[in-house]
Structure formats: structure tokens, C-alpha cells
Amino acid sequence: MEPMGISQSKLARDIDVPVTRINNIIKHHRSISPDTALRLGKYFNINPRWWMNMQNQYDLELAEDEGWKITEDRIRTFSMAS
């Protein structure tokens, strides 16, 4: 945001949310909610679904990094009985 000249407090004011919400998202302490995605979408003129897709992609990568490989070995693959 800094390269665009937008501070956390300016963004928070402009999209009408507490600055703590923006700060927590940046610090990865909070996910982008649908409400925040709608606000960011309007502010940056980007489809809100893009923000949600980015959040989902990040969440999936995080889950894979947090031990999915261990769990994956314990899950059976479904197959249709012949």
C-alpha cells in the first residue's frame, strides 16, 4: 500500500472500517471477510471475488504448509465399486 501512498489509517477511513482490521489483515492475524472484500473491491475498483479468491488461495497454502502432507497419507481415495 505504501508504494501507492495509502496508509493503513487512510484506507481504514476511506472504506469505513477500524484501522485495527486493516492492521490485522496485513499482519496475517485476520482473514479478508466478504464484507472487507466488498469494501476493498469498491475502493480499488477490483472485483470483490478477486479479494476472496486471494484469501482462499492463501488459506489453502497455509493449510498445506501446516501438516497437510501428514494428514493426506491417512485419507483414502474414493473409488466406485465395480
PyMOL Python script that loads the backbone (N, CA, C, O; Angstrom):
from pymol import cmd

cmd.read_pdbstr("""\
ATOM      1  N   MET A   1       0.813  -1.187   0.000  1.00  0.00           N
ATOM      2  CA  MET A   1       0.000   0.000   0.000  1.00  0.00           C
ATOM      3  C   MET A   1       0.861   1.258   0.000  1.00  0.00           C
ATOM      4  O   MET A   1       0.484   2.279  -0.575  1.00  0.00           O
ATOM      5  N   GLU A   2       2.007   1.177   0.642  1.00  0.00           N
ATOM      6  CA  GLU A   2       2.872   2.353   0.707  1.00  0.00           C
ATOM      7  C   GLU A   2       3.304   2.864  -0.664  1.00  0.00           C
ATOM      8  O   GLU A   2       3.340   4.077  -0.868  1.00  0.00           O
ATOM      9  N   PRO A   3       3.639   1.970  -1.629  1.00  0.00           N
ATOM     10  CA  PRO A   3       4.012   2.490  -2.954  1.00  0.00           C
ATOM     11  C   PRO A   3       2.896   3.318  -3.601  1.00  0.00           C
ATOM     12  O   PRO A   3       3.165   4.181  -4.437  1.00  0.00           O
ATOM     13  N   MET A   4       1.651   3.054  -3.214  1.00  0.00           N
ATOM     14  CA  MET A   4       0.523   3.817  -3.752  1.00  0.00           C
ATOM     15  C   MET A   4       0.214   5.043  -2.904  1.00  0.00           C
ATOM     16  O   MET A   4      -0.694   5.810  -3.224  1.00  0.00           O
ATOM     17  N   GLY A   5       0.971   5.231  -1.819  1.00  0.00           N
ATOM     18  CA  GLY A   5       0.735   6.381  -0.954  1.00  0.00           C
ATOM     19  C   GLY A   5      -0.483   6.240  -0.063  1.00  0.00           C
ATOM     20  O   GLY A   5      -1.089   7.236   0.331  1.00  0.00           O
ATOM     21  N   ILE A   6      -0.842   4.999   0.256  1.00  0.00           N
ATOM     22  CA  ILE A   6      -2.016   4.759   1.096  1.00  0.00           C
ATOM     23  C   ILE A   6      -1.547   4.188   2.433  1.00  0.00           C
ATOM     24  O   ILE A   6      -0.924   3.127   2.479  1.00  0.00           O
ATOM     25  N   SER A   7      -1.845   4.883   3.497  1.00  0.00           N
ATOM     26  CA  SER A   7      -1.522   4.371   4.831  1.00  0.00           C
ATOM     27  C   SER A   7      -2.667   3.482   5.316  1.00  0.00           C
ATOM     28  O   SER A   7      -3.773   3.517   4.776  1.00  0.00           O
ATOM     29  N   GLN A   8      -2.383   2.699   6.331  1.00  0.00           N
ATOM     30  CA  GLN A   8      -3.429   1.861   6.912  1.00  0.00           C
ATOM     31  C   GLN A   8      -4.585   2.715   7.422  1.00  0.00           C
ATOM     32  O   GLN A   8      -5.752   2.369   7.234  1.00  0.00           O
ATOM     33  N   SER A   9      -4.258   3.822   8.062  1.00  0.00           N
ATOM     34  CA  SER A   9      -5.322   4.670   8.610  1.00  0.00           C
ATOM     35  C   SER A   9      -6.155   5.321   7.502  1.00  0.00           C
ATOM     36  O   SER A   9      -7.371   5.450   7.644  1.00  0.00           O
ATOM     37  N   LYS A  10      -5.519   5.729   6.409  1.00  0.00           N
ATOM     38  CA  LYS A  10      -6.270   6.308   5.288  1.00  0.00           C
ATOM     39  C   LYS A  10      -7.205   5.270   4.680  1.00  0.00           C
ATOM     40  O   LYS A  10      -8.378   5.549   4.432  1.00  0.00           O
ATOM     41  N   LEU A  11      -6.674   4.065   4.439  1.00  0.00           N
ATOM     42  CA  LEU A  11      -7.508   3.010   3.869  1.00  0.00           C
ATOM     43  C   LEU A  11      -8.684   2.710   4.789  1.00  0.00           C
ATOM     44  O   LEU A  11      -9.824   2.610   4.336  1.00  0.00           O
ATOM     45  N   ALA A  12      -8.405   2.567   6.079  1.00  0.00           N
ATOM     46  CA  ALA A  12      -9.473   2.277   7.039  1.00  0.00           C
ATOM     47  C   ALA A  12     -10.546   3.363   7.013  1.00  0.00           C
ATOM     48  O   ALA A  12     -11.739   3.062   6.991  1.00  0.00           O
ATOM     49  N   ARG A  13     -10.125   4.614   7.017  1.00  0.00           N
ATOM     50  CA  ARG A  13     -11.093   5.730   6.953  1.00  0.00           C
ATOM     51  C   ARG A  13     -11.900   5.671   5.662  1.00  0.00           C
ATOM     52  O   ARG A  13     -13.124   5.802   5.672  1.00  0.00           O
ATOM     53  N   ASP A  14     -11.197   5.471   4.551  1.00  0.00           N
ATOM     54  CA  ASP A  14     -11.859   5.516   3.245  1.00  0.00           C
ATOM     55  C   ASP A  14     -12.853   4.381   3.032  1.00  0.00           C
ATOM     56  O   ASP A  14     -13.842   4.550   2.319  1.00  0.00           O
ATOM     57  N   ILE A  15     -12.601   3.217   3.648  1.00  0.00           N
ATOM     58  CA  ILE A  15     -13.544   2.104   3.468  1.00  0.00           C
ATOM     59  C   ILE A  15     -14.423   1.900   4.706  1.00  0.00           C
ATOM     60  O   ILE A  15     -15.184   0.936   4.790  1.00  0.00           O
ATOM     61  N   ASP A  16     -14.302   2.830   5.671  1.00  0.00           N
ATOM     62  CA  ASP A  16     -15.167   2.859   6.856  1.00  0.00           C
ATOM     63  C   ASP A  16     -15.068   1.586   7.703  1.00  0.00           C
ATOM     64  O   ASP A  16     -16.074   0.950   8.020  1.00  0.00           O
ATOM     65  N   VAL A  17     -13.831   1.233   8.059  1.00  0.00           N
ATOM     66  CA  VAL A  17     -13.584   0.122   8.984  1.00  0.00           C
ATOM     67  C   VAL A  17     -12.563   0.589  10.025  1.00  0.00           C
ATOM     68  O   VAL A  17     -11.856   1.571   9.800  1.00  0.00           O
ATOM     69  N   PRO A  18     -12.485  -0.104  11.150  1.00  0.00           N
ATOM     70  CA  PRO A  18     -11.456   0.248  12.133  1.00  0.00           C
ATOM     71  C   PRO A  18     -10.057  -0.021  11.570  1.00  0.00           C
ATOM     72  O   PRO A  18      -9.854  -0.987  10.834  1.00  0.00           O
ATOM     73  N   VAL A  19      -9.112   0.823  11.916  1.00  0.00           N
ATOM     74  CA  VAL A  19      -7.737   0.642  11.439  1.00  0.00           C
ATOM     75  C   VAL A  19      -7.170  -0.690  11.926  1.00  0.00           C
ATOM     76  O   VAL A  19      -6.296  -1.268  11.280  1.00  0.00           O
ATOM     77  N   THR A  20      -7.663  -1.176  13.058  1.00  0.00           N
ATOM     78  CA  THR A  20      -7.183  -2.473  13.559  1.00  0.00           C
ATOM     79  C   THR A  20      -7.523  -3.605  12.592  1.00  0.00           C
ATOM     80  O   THR A  20      -6.782  -4.584  12.505  1.00  0.00           O
ATOM     81  N   ARG A  21      -8.628  -3.484  11.870  1.00  0.00           N
ATOM     82  CA  ARG A  21      -8.986  -4.521  10.895  1.00  0.00           C
ATOM     83  C   ARG A  21      -7.929  -4.582   9.796  1.00  0.00           C
ATOM     84  O   ARG A  21      -7.469  -5.665   9.435  1.00  0.00           O
ATOM     85  N   ILE A  22      -7.547  -3.437   9.272  1.00  0.00           N
ATOM     86  CA  ILE A  22      -6.537  -3.386   8.211  1.00  0.00           C
ATOM     87  C   ILE A  22      -5.201  -3.895   8.738  1.00  0.00           C
ATOM     88  O   ILE A  22      -4.531  -4.692   8.081  1.00  0.00           O
ATOM     89  N   ASN A  23      -4.819  -3.437   9.915  1.00  0.00           N
ATOM     90  CA  ASN A  23      -3.557  -3.849  10.516  1.00  0.00           C
ATOM     91  C   ASN A  23      -3.521  -5.354  10.747  1.00  0.00           C
ATOM     92  O   ASN A  23      -2.507  -5.996  10.476  1.00  0.00           O
ATOM     93  N   ASN A  24      -4.606  -5.918  11.240  1.00  0.00           N
ATOM     94  CA  ASN A  24      -4.657  -7.364  11.488  1.00  0.00           C
ATOM     95  C   ASN A  24      -4.623  -8.174  10.202  1.00  0.00           C
ATOM     96  O   ASN A  24      -4.053  -9.264  10.179  1.00  0.00           O
ATOM     97  N   ILE A  25      -5.218  -7.667   9.141  1.00  0.00           N
ATOM     98  CA  ILE A  25      -5.147  -8.354   7.844  1.00  0.00           C
ATOM     99  C   ILE A  25      -3.711  -8.336   7.336  1.00  0.00           C
ATOM    100  O   ILE A  25      -3.201  -9.358   6.878  1.00  0.00           O
ATOM    101  N   ILE A  26      -3.071  -7.200   7.412  1.00  0.00           N
ATOM    102  CA  ILE A  26      -1.694  -7.076   6.930  1.00  0.00           C
ATOM    103  C   ILE A  26      -0.753  -7.980   7.713  1.00  0.00           C
ATOM    104  O   ILE A  26       0.178  -8.553   7.146  1.00  0.00           O
ATOM    105  N   LYS A  27      -0.994  -8.108   9.015  1.00  0.00           N
ATOM    106  CA  LYS A  27      -0.133  -8.936   9.866  1.00  0.00           C
ATOM    107  C   LYS A  27      -0.534 -10.416   9.848  1.00  0.00           C
ATOM    108  O   LYS A  27       0.041 -11.221  10.582  1.00  0.00           O
ATOM    109  N   HIS A  28      -1.505 -10.775   9.022  1.00  0.00           N
ATOM    110  CA  HIS A  28      -1.992 -12.154   8.898  1.00  0.00           C
ATOM    111  C   HIS A  28      -2.636 -12.661  10.189  1.00  0.00           C
ATOM    112  O   HIS A  28      -2.592 -13.856  10.481  1.00  0.00           O
ATOM    113  N   HIS A  29      -3.235 -11.745  10.962  1.00  0.00           N
ATOM    114  CA  HIS A  29      -3.961 -12.128  12.166  1.00  0.00           C
ATOM    115  C   HIS A  29      -5.465 -12.208  11.892  1.00  0.00           C
ATOM    116  O   HIS A  29      -6.238 -12.645  12.744  1.00  0.00           O
ATOM    117  N   ARG A  30      -5.860 -11.787  10.711  1.00  0.00           N
ATOM    118  CA  ARG A  30      -7.275 -11.773  10.348  1.00  0.00           C
ATOM    119  C   ARG A  30      -7.392 -12.021   8.854  1.00  0.00           C
ATOM    120  O   ARG A  30      -6.577 -11.543   8.064  1.00  0.00           O
ATOM    121  N   SER A  31      -8.409 -12.768   8.482  1.00  0.00           N
ATOM    122  CA  SER A  31      -8.672 -13.029   7.066  1.00  0.00           C
ATOM    123  C   SER A  31      -9.478 -11.884   6.460  1.00  0.00           C
ATOM    124  O   SER A  31     -10.087 -11.083   7.168  1.00  0.00           O
ATOM    125  N   ILE A  32      -9.463 -11.831   5.144  1.00  0.00           N
ATOM    126  CA  ILE A  32     -10.325 -10.876   4.441  1.00  0.00           C
ATOM    127  C   ILE A  32     -11.723 -11.484   4.401  1.00  0.00           C
ATOM    128  O   ILE A  32     -11.943 -12.523   3.778  1.00  0.00           O
ATOM    129  N   SER A  33     -12.653 -10.832   5.064  1.00  0.00           N
ATOM    130  CA  SER A  33     -14.039 -11.298   5.112  1.00  0.00           C
ATOM    131  C   SER A  33     -14.770 -10.842   3.850  1.00  0.00           C
ATOM    132  O   SER A  33     -14.285  -9.968   3.131  1.00  0.00           O
ATOM    133  N   PRO A  34     -15.935 -11.434   3.582  1.00  0.00           N
ATOM    134  CA  PRO A  34     -16.722 -10.946   2.446  1.00  0.00           C
ATOM    135  C   PRO A  34     -17.032  -9.449   2.554  1.00  0.00           C
ATOM    136  O   PRO A  34     -17.011  -8.738   1.549  1.00  0.00           O
ATOM    137  N   ASP A  35     -17.316  -8.974   3.760  1.00  0.00           N
ATOM    138  CA  ASP A  35     -17.582  -7.549   3.958  1.00  0.00           C
ATOM    139  C   ASP A  35     -16.370  -6.708   3.564  1.00  0.00           C
ATOM    140  O   ASP A  35     -16.504  -5.708   2.859  1.00  0.00           O
ATOM    141  N   THR A  36     -15.197  -7.116   4.020  1.00  0.00           N
ATOM    142  CA  THR A  36     -13.979  -6.377   3.681  1.00  0.00           C
ATOM    143  C   THR A  36     -13.692  -6.479   2.191  1.00  0.00           C
ATOM    144  O   THR A  36     -13.257  -5.503   1.579  1.00  0.00           O
ATOM    145  N   ALA A  37     -13.927  -7.643   1.598  1.00  0.00           N
ATOM    146  CA  ALA A  37     -13.708  -7.819   0.160  1.00  0.00           C
ATOM    147  C   ALA A  37     -14.595  -6.869  -0.644  1.00  0.00           C
ATOM    148  O   ALA A  37     -14.150  -6.290  -1.635  1.00  0.00           O
ATOM    149  N   LEU A  38     -15.836  -6.711  -0.221  1.00  0.00           N
ATOM    150  CA  LEU A  38     -16.737  -5.781  -0.912  1.00  0.00           C
ATOM    151  C   LEU A  38     -16.225  -4.346  -0.813  1.00  0.00           C
ATOM    152  O   LEU A  38     -16.253  -3.598  -1.790  1.00  0.00           O
ATOM    153  N   ARG A  39     -15.764  -3.977   0.361  1.00  0.00           N
ATOM    154  CA  ARG A  39     -15.262  -2.619   0.570  1.00  0.00           C
ATOM    155  C   ARG A  39     -13.984  -2.375  -0.235  1.00  0.00           C
ATOM    156  O   ARG A  39     -13.842  -1.343  -0.890  1.00  0.00           O
ATOM    157  N   LEU A  40     -13.049  -3.341  -0.181  1.00  0.00           N
ATOM    158  CA  LEU A  40     -11.804  -3.204  -0.944  1.00  0.00           C
ATOM    159  C   LEU A  40     -12.082  -3.207  -2.442  1.00  0.00           C
ATOM    160  O   LEU A  40     -11.443  -2.483  -3.205  1.00  0.00           O
ATOM    161  N   GLY A  41     -13.043  -4.031  -2.852  1.00  0.00           N
ATOM    162  CA  GLY A  41     -13.413  -4.081  -4.261  1.00  0.00           C
ATOM    163  C   GLY A  41     -13.883  -2.733  -4.777  1.00  0.00           C
ATOM    164  O   GLY A  41     -13.466  -2.279  -5.842  1.00  0.00           O
ATOM    165  N   LYS A  42     -14.754  -2.102  -4.008  1.00  0.00           N
ATOM    166  CA  LYS A  42     -15.248  -0.784  -4.420  1.00  0.00           C
ATOM    167  C   LYS A  42     -14.122   0.241  -4.396  1.00  0.00           C
ATOM    168  O   LYS A  42     -13.992   1.042  -5.322  1.00  0.00           O
ATOM    169  N   TYR A  43     -13.312   0.221  -3.350  1.00  0.00           N
ATOM    170  CA  TYR A  43     -12.249   1.211  -3.183  1.00  0.00           C
ATOM    171  C   TYR A  43     -11.223   1.136  -4.308  1.00  0.00           C
ATOM    172  O   TYR A  43     -10.852   2.155  -4.890  1.00  0.00           O
ATOM    173  N   PHE A  44     -10.768  -0.077  -4.608  1.00  0.00           N
ATOM    174  CA  PHE A  44      -9.725  -0.251  -5.623  1.00  0.00           C
ATOM    175  C   PHE A  44     -10.285  -0.544  -7.014  1.00  0.00           C
ATOM    176  O   PHE A  44      -9.525  -0.727  -7.965  1.00  0.00           O
ATOM    177  N   ASN A  45     -11.620  -0.587  -7.136  1.00  0.00           N
ATOM    178  CA  ASN A  45     -12.273  -0.903  -8.406  1.00  0.00           C
ATOM    179  C   ASN A  45     -11.805  -2.262  -8.935  1.00  0.00           C
ATOM    180  O   ASN A  45     -11.474  -2.420 -10.110  1.00  0.00           O
ATOM    181  N   ILE A  46     -11.791  -3.228  -8.023  1.00  0.00           N
ATOM    182  CA  ILE A  46     -11.412  -4.609  -8.342  1.00  0.00           C
ATOM    183  C   ILE A  46     -12.566  -5.497  -7.876  1.00  0.00           C
ATOM    184  O   ILE A  46     -13.128  -5.271  -6.805  1.00  0.00           O
ATOM    185  N   ASN A  47     -12.915  -6.487  -8.661  1.00  0.00           N
ATOM    186  CA  ASN A  47     -13.997  -7.389  -8.305  1.00  0.00           C
ATOM    187  C   ASN A  47     -13.765  -7.966  -6.905  1.00  0.00           C
ATOM    188  O   ASN A  47     -12.682  -8.485  -6.636  1.00  0.00           O
ATOM    189  N   PRO A  48     -14.752  -7.888  -6.010  1.00  0.00           N
ATOM    190  CA  PRO A  48     -14.593  -8.437  -4.662  1.00  0.00           C
ATOM    191  C   PRO A  48     -14.237  -9.920  -4.658  1.00  0.00           C
ATOM    192  O   PRO A  48     -13.598 -10.407  -3.725  1.00  0.00           O
ATOM    193  N   ARG A  49     -14.650 -10.632  -5.697  1.00  0.00           N
ATOM    194  CA  ARG A  49     -14.312 -12.054  -5.782  1.00  0.00           C
ATOM    195  C   ARG A  49     -12.792 -12.261  -5.879  1.00  0.00           C
ATOM    196  O   ARG A  49     -12.271 -13.276  -5.416  1.00  0.00           O
ATOM    197  N   TRP A  50     -12.093 -11.308  -6.475  1.00  0.00           N
ATOM    198  CA  TRP A  50     -10.633 -11.400  -6.553  1.00  0.00           C
ATOM    199  C   TRP A  50     -10.055 -11.426  -5.149  1.00  0.00           C
ATOM    200  O   TRP A  50      -9.176 -12.234  -4.850  1.00  0.00           O
ATOM    201  N   TRP A  51     -10.551 -10.534  -4.278  1.00  0.00           N
ATOM    202  CA  TRP A  51     -10.059 -10.492  -2.899  1.00  0.00           C
ATOM    203  C   TRP A  51     -10.365 -11.801  -2.175  1.00  0.00           C
ATOM    204  O   TRP A  51      -9.524 -12.312  -1.435  1.00  0.00           O
ATOM    205  N   MET A  52     -11.559 -12.342  -2.382  1.00  0.00           N
ATOM    206  CA  MET A  52     -11.924 -13.603  -1.731  1.00  0.00           C
ATOM    207  C   MET A  52     -11.090 -14.757  -2.284  1.00  0.00           C
ATOM    208  O   MET A  52     -10.663 -15.633  -1.532  1.00  0.00           O
ATOM    209  N   ASN A  53     -10.858 -14.758  -3.599  1.00  0.00           N
ATOM    210  CA  ASN A  53     -10.021 -15.809  -4.195  1.00  0.00           C
ATOM    211  C   ASN A  53      -8.602 -15.752  -3.653  1.00  0.00           C
ATOM    212  O   ASN A  53      -7.997 -16.790  -3.384  1.00  0.00           O
ATOM    213  N   MET A  54      -8.067 -14.552  -3.493  1.00  0.00           N
ATOM    214  CA  MET A  54      -6.721 -14.407  -2.928  1.00  0.00           C
ATOM    215  C   MET A  54      -6.686 -14.935  -1.494  1.00  0.00           C
ATOM    216  O   MET A  54      -5.727 -15.596  -1.095  1.00  0.00           O
ATOM    217  N   GLN A  55      -7.725 -14.645  -0.728  1.00  0.00           N
ATOM    218  CA  GLN A  55      -7.781 -15.130   0.653  1.00  0.00           C
ATOM    219  C   GLN A  55      -7.877 -16.650   0.676  1.00  0.00           C
ATOM    220  O   GLN A  55      -7.189 -17.303   1.460  1.00  0.00           O
ATOM    221  N   ASN A  56      -8.728 -17.217  -0.180  1.00  0.00           N
ATOM    222  CA  ASN A  56      -8.869 -18.674  -0.237  1.00  0.00           C
ATOM    223  C   ASN A  56      -7.569 -19.346  -0.654  1.00  0.00           C
ATOM    224  O   ASN A  56      -7.194 -20.378  -0.098  1.00  0.00           O
ATOM    225  N   GLN A  57      -6.888 -18.770  -1.622  1.00  0.00           N
ATOM    226  CA  GLN A  57      -5.608 -19.317  -2.070  1.00  0.00           C
ATOM    227  C   GLN A  57      -4.587 -19.283  -0.929  1.00  0.00           C
ATOM    228  O   GLN A  57      -3.863 -20.256  -0.714  1.00  0.00           O
ATOM    229  N   TYR A  58      -4.529 -18.181  -0.210  1.00  0.00           N
ATOM    230  CA  TYR A  58      -3.612 -18.060   0.928  1.00  0.00           C
ATOM    231  C   TYR A  58      -3.958 -19.088   2.010  1.00  0.00           C
ATOM    232  O   TYR A  58      -3.066 -19.740   2.553  1.00  0.00           O
ATOM    233  N   ASP A  59      -5.248 -19.234   2.322  1.00  0.00           N
ATOM    234  CA  ASP A  59      -5.678 -20.190   3.346  1.00  0.00           C
ATOM    235  C   ASP A  59      -5.305 -21.618   2.957  1.00  0.00           C
ATOM    236  O   ASP A  59      -4.865 -22.398   3.802  1.00  0.00           O
ATOM    237  N   LEU A  60      -5.480 -21.961   1.684  1.00  0.00           N
ATOM    238  CA  LEU A  60      -5.138 -23.300   1.214  1.00  0.00           C
ATOM    239  C   LEU A  60      -3.637 -23.553   1.306  1.00  0.00           C
ATOM    240  O   LEU A  60      -3.215 -24.624   1.744  1.00  0.00           O
ATOM    241  N   GLU A  61      -2.836 -22.585   0.900  1.00  0.00           N
ATOM    242  CA  GLU A  61      -1.379 -22.724   1.007  1.00  0.00           C
ATOM    243  C   GLU A  61      -0.952 -22.863   2.462  1.00  0.00           C
ATOM    244  O   GLU A  61      -0.049 -23.638   2.776  1.00  0.00           O
ATOM    245  N   LEU A  62      -1.590 -22.123   3.336  1.00  0.00           N
ATOM    246  CA  LEU A  62      -1.286 -22.199   4.758  1.00  0.00           C
ATOM    247  C   LEU A  62      -1.620 -23.587   5.302  1.00  0.00           C
ATOM    248  O   LEU A  62      -0.847 -24.160   6.070  1.00  0.00           O
ATOM    249  N   ALA A  63      -2.769 -24.124   4.904  1.00  0.00           N
ATOM    250  CA  ALA A  63      -3.167 -25.459   5.351  1.00  0.00           C
ATOM    251  C   ALA A  63      -2.180 -26.515   4.860  1.00  0.00           C
ATOM    252  O   ALA A  63      -1.833 -27.438   5.598  1.00  0.00           O
ATOM    253  N   GLU A  64      -1.731 -26.377   3.619  1.00  0.00           N
ATOM    254  CA  GLU A  64      -0.753 -27.329   3.081  1.00  0.00           C
ATOM    255  C   GLU A  64       0.563 -27.253   3.848  1.00  0.00           C
ATOM    256  O   GLU A  64       1.211 -28.273   4.079  1.00  0.00           O
ATOM    257  N   ASP A  65       0.948 -26.068   4.233  1.00  0.00           N
ATOM    258  CA  ASP A  65       2.197 -25.884   4.980  1.00  0.00           C
ATOM    259  C   ASP A  65       2.090 -26.378   6.415  1.00  0.00           C
ATOM    260  O   ASP A  65       3.104 -26.700   7.033  1.00  0.00           O
ATOM    261  N   GLU A  66       0.891 -26.441   6.949  1.00  0.00           N
ATOM    262  CA  GLU A  66       0.694 -26.796   8.355  1.00  0.00           C
ATOM    263  C   GLU A  66       0.389 -28.273   8.554  1.00  0.00           C
ATOM    264  O   GLU A  66      -0.419 -28.618   9.417  1.00  0.00           O
ATOM    265  N   GLY A  67       0.998 -29.132   7.799  1.00  0.00           N
ATOM    266  CA  GLY A  67       0.868 -30.552   8.072  1.00  0.00           C
ATOM    267  C   GLY A  67      -0.086 -31.326   7.195  1.00  0.00           C
ATOM    268  O   GLY A  67      -0.401 -32.475   7.504  1.00  0.00           O
ATOM    269  N   TRP A  68      -0.557 -30.738   6.111  1.00  0.00           N
ATOM    270  CA  TRP A  68      -1.455 -31.471   5.221  1.00  0.00           C
ATOM    271  C   TRP A  68      -0.801 -32.747   4.731  1.00  0.00           C
ATOM    272  O   TRP A  68      -1.476 -33.767   4.588  1.00  0.00           O
ATOM    273  N   LYS A  69       0.502 -32.716   4.469  1.00  0.00           N
ATOM    274  CA  LYS A  69       1.199 -33.894   3.945  1.00  0.00           C
ATOM    275  C   LYS A  69       1.054 -35.070   4.906  1.00  0.00           C
ATOM    276  O   LYS A  69       0.916 -36.211   4.465  1.00  0.00           O
ATOM    277  N   ILE A  70       1.082 -34.812   6.197  1.00  0.00           N
ATOM    278  CA  ILE A  70       0.929 -35.881   7.189  1.00  0.00           C
ATOM    279  C   ILE A  70      -0.499 -36.416   7.152  1.00  0.00           C
ATOM    280  O   ILE A  70      -0.702 -37.630   7.138  1.00  0.00           O
ATOM    281  N   THR A  71      -1.474 -35.539   7.136  1.00  0.00           N
ATOM    282  CA  THR A  71      -2.879 -35.930   7.119  1.00  0.00           C
ATOM    283  C   THR A  71      -3.242 -36.625   5.817  1.00  0.00           C
ATOM    284  O   THR A  71      -4.026 -37.574   5.816  1.00  0.00           O
ATOM    285  N   GLU A  72      -2.687 -36.169   4.729  1.00  0.00           N
ATOM    286  CA  GLU A  72      -3.005 -36.695   3.401  1.00  0.00           C
ATOM    287  C   GLU A  72      -2.784 -38.200   3.327  1.00  0.00           C
ATOM    288  O   GLU A  72      -3.551 -38.903   2.670  1.00  0.00           O
ATOM    289  N   ASP A  73      -1.760 -38.698   3.982  1.00  0.00           N
ATOM    290  CA  ASP A  73      -1.456 -40.130   3.950  1.00  0.00           C
ATOM    291  C   ASP A  73      -2.520 -40.961   4.652  1.00  0.00           C
ATOM    292  O   ASP A  73      -2.616 -42.164   4.410  1.00  0.00           O
ATOM    293  N   ARG A  74      -3.316 -40.350   5.510  1.00  0.00           N
ATOM    294  CA  ARG A  74      -4.332 -41.085   6.263  1.00  0.00           C
ATOM    295  C   ARG A  74      -5.706 -41.036   5.604  1.00  0.00           C
ATOM    296  O   ARG A  74      -6.662 -41.601   6.135  1.00  0.00           O
ATOM    297  N   ILE A  75      -5.819 -40.379   4.470  1.00  0.00           N
ATOM    298  CA  ILE A  75      -7.111 -40.247   3.792  1.00  0.00           C
ATOM    299  C   ILE A  75      -7.154 -41.193   2.601  1.00  0.00           C
ATOM    300  O   ILE A  75      -6.265 -41.202   1.750  1.00  0.00           O
ATOM    301  N   ARG A  76      -8.217 -41.985   2.569  1.00  0.00           N
ATOM    302  CA  ARG A  76      -8.394 -42.908   1.444  1.00  0.00           C
ATOM    303  C   ARG A  76      -9.049 -42.184   0.279  1.00  0.00           C
ATOM    304  O   ARG A  76      -9.823 -41.247   0.475  1.00  0.00           O
ATOM    305  N   THR A  77      -8.736 -42.621  -0.926  1.00  0.00           N
ATOM    306  CA  THR A  77      -9.341 -42.064  -2.130  1.00  0.00           C
ATOM    307  C   THR A  77     -10.601 -42.853  -2.458  1.00  0.00           C
ATOM    308  O   THR A  77     -10.586 -44.084  -2.457  1.00  0.00           O
ATOM    309  N   PHE A  78     -11.684 -42.147  -2.738  1.00  0.00           N
ATOM    310  CA  PHE A  78     -12.949 -42.782  -3.097  1.00  0.00           C
ATOM    311  C   PHE A  78     -12.838 -43.426  -4.466  1.00  0.00           C
ATOM    312  O   PHE A  78     -12.254 -42.855  -5.386  1.00  0.00           O
ATOM    313  N   SER A  79     -13.404 -44.620  -4.594  1.00  0.00           N
ATOM    314  CA  SER A  79     -13.493 -45.245  -5.917  1.00  0.00           C
ATOM    315  C   SER A  79     -14.825 -45.974  -6.006  1.00  0.00           C
ATOM    316  O   SER A  79     -15.294 -46.563  -5.032  1.00  0.00           O
ATOM    317  N   MET A  80     -15.417 -45.925  -7.176  1.00  0.00           N
ATOM    318  CA  MET A  80     -16.700 -46.586  -7.410  1.00  0.00           C
ATOM    319  C   MET A  80     -16.483 -48.095  -7.432  1.00  0.00           C
ATOM    320  O   MET A  80     -15.531 -48.586  -8.038  1.00  0.00           O
ATOM    321  N   ALA A  81     -17.373 -48.823  -6.767  1.00  0.00           N
ATOM    322  CA  ALA A  81     -17.293 -50.288  -6.782  1.00  0.00           C
ATOM    323  C   ALA A  81     -17.776 -50.787  -8.137  1.00  0.00           C
ATOM    324  O   ALA A  81     -18.756 -50.278  -8.681  1.00  0.00           O
ATOM    325  N   SER A  82     -17.091 -51.775  -8.674  1.00  0.00           N
ATOM    326  CA  SER A  82     -17.481 -52.308  -9.989  1.00  0.00           C
ATOM    327  C   SER A  82     -18.515 -53.373  -9.846  1.00  0.00           C
ATOM    328  O   SER A  82     -18.963 -53.936 -10.845  1.00  0.00           O
TER     329      SER A  82
END
""", "prot")
cmd.dss("prot")
cmd.show_as("cartoon", "prot")
cmd.util.cbc("prot")
cmd.orient("prot")
